[in-house]
Amino acid sequence: MAPPRRRRANSKMAALIAVSGRGAAHSKMAACRKWLMLGGVRFYNAPRLRLKLGGVYLPDPTNPRTPSWQLEASYEPKLFARYGAASGVDPARLWPTPEQLKEIEAEEREWYPPLRDMEAALDVKEREAELRKRQREEVIAAKMAKMPQMIADWRQEKAERKAKELAEKEWRQQLLAEARERFGHNLDHRSSQFQELVEEMEKARRKERKLQKKQLREQAIAQKAAETATAASSPDKEGGDGGSSVSSGHIDSSGSL
């Protein structure tokens, strides 16, 4: 159901259509639409704004419809600011108490610090940011200095990994060739014969590696013994040269005497 104002507007439009002809009704409706779109015509009267502009409003504590926030002490400054002495508020009560003044000062120090404190805090932040930037630059410079060695190590690891893969490939080809030569045909790597061949060749390989390690150890021991013997013989030669020089010096001195 339409509101009363809309019903009154509709009734006025119906009266216009009934009085005028068909063409006139269409033209009237088009004109009304245009005026409504432009905001120039409205078929209702807005109610008057009812304000109590006269007198002094004072909240009544005995009235249950009085809002509770108007009965608080924080509402008195608003009454005094609006009505002045007519509000009946004592201006001396509007000043903050010593406790409230301390809270206000603490709040101002926290949220509204002095200019010198703000400048000092900004200086500290700038120094910290500069220190972090310098430390980051030092870390980057140190890592960039290590970059050539890291690249060389990476290339060496890559070459070793490639050499290992190549050795494994050659080892598999050697196993397949050994199996083909021993059995006269290709063997499946999952067969028991191939697994026995792998174990046998692994034993031979471990034995060969063990022998090579033993030879290297013996060579290192022999080289160390040779170096020890050389170091032990060098002081004897120096001592013999010194004794000969002393004996020659004694002969010369005796001959001169």
C-alpha positions in Angstrom: 0.0 0.0 0.0 1.4 3.4 -1.0 2.1 6.1 1.6 -0.5 9.0 2.0 1.7 11.5 0.2 2.2 9.2 -2.8 -1.6 8.5 -2.8 -2.3 12.2 -2.9 0.1 12.7 -5.8 -1.5 9.8 -7.7 -4.9 11.3 -7.1 -3.8 14.6 -8.5 -2.4 12.9 -11.6 -5.6 11.0 -12.1 -7.6 14.2 -11.8 -5.4 15.9 -14.4 -5.9 12.9 -16.8 -9.7 12.9 -16.3 -10.1 16.7 -17.0 -7.8 17.1 -20.0 -7.8 15.0 -23.2 -5.6 12.1 -24.1 -2.9 14.1 -25.8 -2.9 16.7 -23.0 -2.6 14.0 -20.4 0.5 12.6 -22.1 2.0 16.0 -22.3 1.2 16.7 -18.7 2.7 13.4 -17.6 5.8 14.0 -19.6 6.2 17.5 -18.1 5.6 16.1 -14.6 8.3 13.5 -15.1 10.7 16.1 -16.4 10.1 18.3 -13.4 10.4 15.4 -11.0 13.7 14.5 -12.6 15.0 18.0 -12.3 13.8 18.3 -8.7 11.6 21.4 -9.3 8.1 20.0 -8.5 7.0 17.8 -5.7 3.4 16.9 -5.0 3.7 17.1 -1.2 4.6 19.6 1.5 7.5 18.8 3.8 6.7 19.1 7.5 8.1 22.1 9.3 11.3 21.7 11.3 10.2 22.0 14.9 13.0 23.5 17.0 12.9 25.0 20.5 15.1 28.0 19.9 14.0 30.0 22.9 14.8 29.5 26.6 17.5 27.7 28.5 17.6 23.9 28.6 18.7 22.5 31.8 18.6 18.7 32.4 16.2 17.6 35.0 17.6 14.9 37.3 14.1 13.9 38.5 12.8 13.3 35.0 13.3 9.7 34.0 13.4 10.6 30.3 16.6 12.8 30.8 19.6 11.0 29.2 22.2 9.9 31.7 25.1 11.5 29.9 23.5 14.9 30.4 23.6 14.4 34.2 27.4 13.8 34.2 29.9 16.5 35.1 31.4 16.4 31.6 28.1 18.0 30.3 28.5 21.1 32.4 31.1 22.7 30.2 28.8 22.3 27.2 25.9 24.0 29.1 28.2 26.9 30.2 29.6 27.3 26.7 26.0 27.5 25.3 24.1 29.5 27.8 26.9 31.2 29.9 25.9 32.3 33.4 22.2 31.5 32.7 23.1 27.8 32.9 23.8 28.1 36.6 27.2 26.3 36.3 30.0 27.6 38.5 33.0 28.3 36.2 35.4 27.3 39.0 34.2 23.7 38.7 35.1 23.6 35.1 38.9 23.7 35.8 40.6 20.2 36.0 41.6 18.9 39.4 45.3 18.3 40.2 44.8 14.6 39.4 43.1 15.3 36.1 45.8 17.9 35.3 48.5 15.3 35.9 46.7 12.8 33.6 46.3 15.5 30.9 50.0 16.4 31.1 51.0 12.7 30.9 48.7 12.3 27.9 50.3 15.3 26.2 53.8 14.1 26.9 52.9 10.7 25.4 50.9 11.8 22.3 52.1 15.4 21.8 55.8 15.4 22.7 57.9 18.6 22.5 59.7 19.5 19.3 63.1 18.7 20.7 62.1 15.2 21.7 60.6 14.6 18.3 63.8 15.8 16.6 65.9 13.6 18.9 63.6 10.6 18.1 63.9 11.3 14.4 67.7 11.5 14.7 67.8 8.2 16.5 65.7 6.6 13.8 67.9 8.0 11.1 71.0 6.8 12.8 69.5 3.3 13.2 68.4 3.2 9.5 71.9 4.4 8.4 73.5 1.7 10.6 71.3 -1.0 9.2 72.0 0.2 5.7 75.8 0.2 6.3 75.6 -3.3 7.9 73.7 -4.6 4.9 76.2 -3.1 2.5 79.0 -4.7 4.4 77.3 -8.1 4.2 76.7 -7.7 0.5 80.3 -6.6 -0.1 81.6 -9.6 1.9 79.4 -12.0 0.0 80.4 -10.4 -3.3 84.1 -10.8 -2.3 83.4 -14.5 -1.8 81.5 -14.9 -5.0 84.5 -15.9 -7.3 85.5 -18.6 -4.8 81.9 -19.8 -4.5 81.6 -19.9 -8.3 84.8 -21.8 -8.6 83.7 -24.3 -5.9 80.3 -24.7 -7.6 82.1 -25.4 -10.9 84.4 -27.9 -9.2 81.4 -29.7 -7.6 79.6 -29.7 -10.9 82.7 -31.2 -12.7 83.1 -33.8 -9.9 79.5 -34.7 -10.1 79.7 -35.0 -13.8 82.8 -37.1 -13.6 81.1 -39.3 -11.0 78.1 -39.8 -13.3 80.4 -40.6 -16.2 82.4 -43.1 -14.0 79.1 -44.7 -13.0 78.0 -44.9 -16.6 81.3 -46.5 -17.6 81.0 -48.9 -14.7 77.5 -50.0 -15.9 78.7 -50.4 -19.4 81.7 -52.4 -18.1 79.3 -54.6 -16.1 77.1 -55.2 -19.2 80.1 -55.9 -21.4 81.5 -58.4 -18.8 78.2 -60.1 -18.5 77.9 -60.3 -22.3 81.4 -61.7 -22.5 80.9 -64.2 -19.8 77.4 -65.5 -20.6 77.4 -64.8 -24.4 74.2 -62.8 -24.4 72.7 -59.7 -22.7 71.5 -60.2 -19.2 68.6 -58.5 -17.4 69.9 -56.3 -14.6 67.2 -57.8 -12.4 68.3 -61.4 -12.9 70.2 -63.3 -10.2 73.2 -64.0 -12.5 73.7 -60.3 -13.1 73.4 -59.5 -9.4 76.1 -62.2 -8.7 78.3 -60.6 -11.3 77.8 -57.2 -9.8 78.8 -58.5 -6.4 81.9 -60.2 -7.8 83.1 -57.1 -9.6 82.3 -54.9 -6.6 84.6 -57.2 -4.5 87.3 -56.9 -7.1 86.8 -53.1 -7.2 87.0 -52.8 -3.4 90.1 -54.9 -3.3 91.8 -52.8 -6.0 90.9 -49.6 -4.1 92.3 -51.1 -0.9 95.5 -52.0 -2.6 95.8 -48.5 -4.0 95.3 -47.0 -0.6 97.9 -49.3 0.9 100.4 -48.4 -1.8 99.8 -44.7 -1.2 100.2 -45.1 2.5 103.5 -47.0 2.0 104.7 -44.3 -0.3 103.8 -41.6 2.2 105.6 -43.5 5.0 108.7 -43.9 2.9 108.7 -40.3 1.9 108.3 -39.2 5.5 111.2 -41.5 6.6 113.4 -40.1 3.8 112.6 -36.5 5.0 113.4 -37.5 8.6 116.7 -39.1 7.6 117.7 -36.0 5.5 116.8 -33.7 8.5 118.8 -35.8 10.9 121.9 -35.9 8.6 122.0 -32.2 8.0 123.1 -31.2 11.6 126.0 -33.8 11.5 127.4 -32.2 8.4 127.2 -28.7 9.9 128.9 -30.0 13.1 131.7 -31.7 11.1 132.4 -28.5 9.2 132.7 -26.6 12.4 135.1 -29.1 14.0 137.4 -29.0 10.9 137.5 -25.2 11.0 138.3 -25.2 14.7 141.1 -27.8 14.3 142.6 -25.8 11.4 142.4 -22.6 13.4 144.3 -24.4 16.2 147.0 -25.6 13.9 147.4 -22.2 12.4 147.7 -20.6 15.8 150.2 -23.1 17.0 152.2 -22.7 13.8 152.3 -19.0 14.2 153.5 -19.4 17.7 
